Amino acid sequence: MKRFHVHLHVDDLDRSIAFYSRLFAAEPARVEADYAKWMLEDPRLNFAISTFGSGKGIDHLGIQAEDEGELAQLRSRAELADRSLLDEGETSCCYARSEKHWVTDPQGIAWEHYRTLDSVPVHNKPDQQAGACCTAAPGKAKACC
């Protein structure tokens, strides 16, 4: 079963972790120096916050697939949306190794469809710029989650 994904930029990670932990009545599943993630079951939500990137608020939305079939279905839907699709294939970002693609809606909001393959100890690939991960510009998605 797929899981909805929301990624926000925050100014103060510790304050935000405290707030969202109370709001969700759950501690984060993963905490790093610049990142925290909750894997909620009710509702099924992968909610992530980070201090990397620019600005604050919604960075991107997405849907996390559990298997290759779900990811292929999401890709087909994104292709039918008649928007440019950025296929990253297998990549590392947000402390995870994933297979993913991106589509940007008409308002410029990036949507990530992905399947997590494994956990990794770093935020992004060593050859990526610090701000290149987890961002997408209108009409042109950038690399990573």
C-alpha positions, 0 to 999 in steps of 0.5 A: 500500500502506498504512503503519502509523503510531505517534506517541509523546510524548517528553521529550527529542527529541534523545535520542529521535532518537538512540535511534530512529535506532540502533534503526531503523538509519535517520535521520529523514525529517523533523526539526523543533524539536519533532518527528521522523518516520521513514518505514520500509520494513521494516516499512512504518511512519510512526513519529513522535515529538514533544515537544508535547502532554501526557504521554509514550508513545503519543499515537495509532496510525493507518494512512496511506493512499496514495490516495483509494481506500485512505482510503475503505476505511479510513473504511468499516472505521471506520464498521463499528466502530460508534464515533463518527467525527470527519471532519476532511477536509483539515487541516494538522498535524504539518508536513503537509497531510492528509485524515483522519478519527479513530475512538477504540477502546473503551479510548480509544486514538485511531486516525487514518486519513489521506492526506498531500497535501503538506508544510507549514512549521508544526506545526498550523493557526494557529487551533488551540491548541498542544495541539489537534493530534495528540490525541484523548480517549476517545470524542471525537477532537480536531482534527488528527493 
